[in-house]
Amino acid sequence: MWHLLVVVGGRVETEPGRPISTQVIGADVLLMNRPAPRTLTAGAEGAVCLRMCKGHFFTVVSECPALLVEMSRLRVFEQPEVVSS
């Protein structure tokens, strides 16, 4: 995954019934140039996500560095936890 995903509706899972705990996924992958740790799928009710490619992400962060500061404050650069249902 070389995209930033922002979940705006529904949920995203690593496998059926195992949702991700965060609404922002992939920031650490983009910034640290790491491979994506797992495959993601929409939950049973579906998911609505905003997807931003790596180039656009860096453009936005360059234009608005406060976004990166806020993302750090929200701890989106850590590996998301899988929530037990």
Beta strands, then each sheet from edge to edge (+ up, - down):
strand 1: 3-15
strand 2: 18-19
strand 3: 24-25
strand 4: 41-53
sheet 1: 2+ 1- 3+
sheet 2: 2+ 1- 4+
end
